[in-house]
Amino acid sequence: MKKSDGKTILEAVKILKKAGFESVGRQTIRQYEDAGLVDPVRKRNQYRLYSDSQIERLELILSLRGLNFSIEEIRTLFTQWDKTNRRSMRVFKEIRDNGSVTSLLETKARTIQKEYADQAQFILAHIIKKMQDKRTALLYQIEKHQHKIEQISRTCSMIDQVLSAESGRTVNTTS
């Protein structure tokens, strides 16, 4: 196996663990493969080989999963990125075939700038929505528990009053 062919699943796991994804294992990577998020090359001996770009993609998947993105949400993001990359390559080929190097560079720069801005905006909007949803859920939990605390406080106050009254009666009967 040549180094340029890619890395085995065990090598990929080691790289991902060094990158800070301690809980990743072969099963996790195979789950993402089964979900269609990564597509390693298979050699004749059925070994899966992961390219550097696939390992980077796995790092991104693990980061997004850490932000509670679902597999389906990640698949949607990747579909958008893949479409954008195909469009970029098509534009690049068309401009190159037309011959104008200056035009090529200017158009490509604008295309890349717009596409990455759109992608970043899409991803940030999604992350913001997720965080707002979590904030709303936390505020609900705080409100819910605050209500319980108030109930407990009222109950304790009533118990204190009853105990004070009982204590007062006991003192009066013994005096």
HELIX and SHEET records of a PDB file:
HELIX    1   1 LYS A    3  ASP A    5  5                                   3    
HELIX    2   2 ILE A    9  LYS A   18  1                                  10    
HELIX    3   3 ARG A   26  ASP A   34  1                                   9    
HELIX    4   4 ASP A   52  GLY A   66  1                                  15    
HELIX    5   5 ILE A   71  ASN A   98  1                                  28    
HELIX    6   6 VAL A  101  THR A  174  1                                  74    
SHEET    1   A 2 VAL A  41  ARG A  42  0                                        
SHEET    2   A 2 ARG A  48  LEU A  49 -1                                        
END                                                                             
